[in-house]
Amino acid sequence: MLDLFPEAEKPVEIIPAKKLSARAAALYAAPPGHFQTRPVKELRLGFDGIWGDFHAGATRRSGGREPWYPRGTEMRNERQVSIVAGDELAIVAERMGLAEIRPEWIGANLVIEGVPHLSMLPAGTLLFFKDGVTLKVDAQNGPCRIAGRSIAQNSGMADIEAGALLFPKAAKRLRGVVAWVEKPGTIKAGEEISARVPEQWIYRA
């Protein structure tokens, strides 16, 4: 087989794919029109995302994360499911001087246990749930002021706006990932997950 990257040059480092075992520790859904989520026992998912959830839909409107489009441009919804890890939220809470940050305060849908450094999962990671659902990770979920303001209000911070501004700094690379539904079905609390991390590389043109 032709070696595309001669050893002497080493322009690209290839990291092999791997599998991880995890668990759906907690599930949440947001009623229509509400950013904050509420605990549920199961999530019913279609190709548009979680049925009835605030972030459901085949498309969404662009915002501050997409400066290359005029705000409000209709685009593909790759943010159907928000996934976080409890250990990462604990770090963010400590940085903000809080006792805790609850997943529902920042609109999370799924808390996963068993994946080290969950927020660093690369795009393309597949999450296979035991009962049949498959989610595909799109990207890290960048922390924003909306979530920060929700945290400040729910935790009783004296200065709400200061809390809103602090969260994006404290939660950088710790706010979890967003994913979209590749194979629909129902996710139940406590369900086993097989995470398949794809082969990775750093692209240097």
C-alpha positions in Angstrom: 0.0 0.0 0.0 1.3 3.4 -0.9 2.5 5.4 2.1 1.0 8.9 1.7 3.1 10.3 4.5 6.8 9.3 4.3 8.3 8.8 7.8 10.9 11.5 7.1 8.3 14.2 6.5 5.7 13.4 9.2 3.2 16.1 8.1 0.3 14.3 9.7 0.0 12.3 12.9 -2.7 9.6 12.7 -4.4 8.5 16.0 -6.2 5.2 15.7 -10.0 4.9 16.3 -11.1 3.5 19.6 -14.2 2.3 21.5 -15.4 3.4 24.9 -18.1 2.1 27.2 -20.4 4.7 28.8 -23.8 5.1 30.4 -26.7 7.6 30.0 -26.7 8.8 33.6 -29.6 11.3 33.3 -32.0 12.6 30.7 -33.6 16.0 30.3 -36.0 17.7 27.8 -37.1 21.3 27.4 -40.7 22.2 26.8 -41.3 24.3 23.6 -40.3 27.9 24.2 -38.1 27.1 27.2 -34.3 27.0 27.2 -34.0 25.1 30.5 -34.6 21.4 30.5 -36.5 19.2 33.0 -35.6 15.6 34.2 -37.3 12.8 32.2 -37.2 9.0 32.3 -36.8 8.6 28.6 -36.2 10.6 25.4 -38.1 9.9 22.2 -36.0 10.9 19.2 -36.8 11.3 15.5 -34.7 12.5 12.7 -35.6 16.1 13.8 -34.2 15.5 17.3 -36.0 15.0 20.6 -39.8 15.1 20.1 -41.2 18.3 21.5 -37.9 19.7 22.7 -36.9 23.3 22.4 -34.0 22.5 20.1 -35.9 20.0 17.9 -36.1 20.5 14.2 -34.4 19.6 10.9 -33.2 23.2 10.6 -32.4 26.1 13.0 -31.6 29.8 12.8 -28.0 30.9 12.8 -26.7 33.0 15.8 -23.5 34.3 17.2 -21.8 30.9 16.6 -22.1 31.4 12.8 -20.8 34.9 12.1 -20.4 33.9 8.4 -24.2 34.1 8.0 -26.5 37.0 8.7 -28.1 36.3 12.1 -31.4 34.3 11.7 -30.4 32.5 8.5 -32.0 29.1 8.2 -29.5 26.3 8.3 -29.1 22.6 9.1 -29.7 21.8 12.8 -26.7 20.0 14.0 -27.4 21.0 17.6 -30.4 18.7 18.2 -29.0 17.1 21.4 -26.9 18.8 24.1 -24.6 16.3 26.0 -22.6 17.1 29.2 -20.6 15.3 31.8 -21.0 15.6 35.6 -17.3 15.8 36.4 -16.8 18.7 33.9 -19.8 20.6 35.3 -18.2 20.2 38.8 -15.0 21.8 37.5 -16.9 24.8 36.0 -18.9 25.2 39.3 -15.7 25.4 41.3 -14.3 28.0 38.9 -17.4 30.1 39.3 -17.4 29.7 43.1 -20.7 27.7 43.1 -21.7 24.5 45.0 -23.1 23.0 41.8 -24.2 23.5 38.2 -27.2 21.4 37.3 -27.5 20.1 33.8 -31.0 21.5 33.3 -29.8 25.0 34.1 -27.8 25.0 30.8 -30.3 23.2 28.7 -28.6 19.8 28.6 -30.5 16.8 27.4 -28.1 14.0 28.3 -25.5 13.4 31.0 -23.0 10.7 30.1 -20.8 8.9 32.5 -17.7 6.9 31.6 -16.2 9.0 28.8 -13.0 10.8 30.0 -12.8 14.5 28.9 -16.2 14.3 27.2 -16.1 17.8 25.8 -13.0 16.8 23.8 -14.8 14.1 21.8 -14.0 14.8 18.2 -16.6 15.5 15.5 -17.9 12.3 14.0 -17.9 10.3 17.2 -20.8 7.8 17.2 -22.8 7.1 20.3 -24.6 3.7 20.0 -27.3 3.2 22.7 -28.1 -0.3 23.7 -31.8 -0.1 22.7 -31.0 1.2 19.2 -30.6 5.0 19.1 -27.4 6.4 17.4 -26.2 10.0 17.9 -23.4 11.6 16.0 -21.3 14.2 17.7 -21.0 17.4 15.6 -18.8 19.6 17.8 -18.0 21.1 21.1 -20.7 23.2 22.6 -19.3 26.7 23.1 -20.5 28.2 26.4 -22.6 31.3 26.0 -24.1 34.1 28.2 -27.6 32.7 27.9 -26.5 29.6 29.8 -24.4 31.7 32.1 -27.3 33.9 33.0 -29.5 30.9 33.7 -26.8 29.5 36.1 -26.5 32.9 37.9 -30.3 33.1 38.4 -30.8 29.5 39.5 -27.8 29.5 41.9 -28.7 32.8 43.5 -25.6 34.7 42.4 -25.8 38.4 43.6 -24.6 39.8 40.3 -26.5 38.1 37.4 -24.7 39.8 34.6 -21.3 39.0 36.1 -22.3 35.4 36.3 -23.4 35.5 32.7 -20.1 36.8 31.6 -18.1 34.5 33.8 -19.6 31.2 32.5 -18.1 31.4 29.0 -14.6 31.8 30.4 -15.0 29.2 33.2 -16.6 26.6 30.9 -14.4 26.8 27.9 -13.8 23.3 26.5 -15.9 21.9 29.4 -19.5 22.6 28.3 -20.0 19.3 26.6 -20.8 18.5 23.0 -23.8 18.8 20.6 -25.0 15.9 18.4 -27.7 15.1 15.9 -29.8 12.0 15.5 -28.4 9.5 13.0 -30.8 6.6 14.0 -34.0 7.4 15.9 -35.7 5.6 18.8 -36.0 5.9 22.5 -33.2 6.5 25.1 -33.9 5.4 28.7 -32.1 6.6 31.8 -29.3 4.3 32.8 -28.9 2.8 29.3 -25.5 1.5 28.2 -23.7 3.3 25.4 -20.9 2.3 23.1 -18.9 5.4 22.0 -16.9 4.9 18.8 -14.2 7.6 18.5 -13.1 7.9 14.8 -9.5 8.0 13.6 -8.1 11.4 14.1 -5.4 13.7 12.7 -4.2 17.3 12.8 -4.5 18.8 9.3 -1.6 21.0 8.3 -1.9 22.4 4.8 
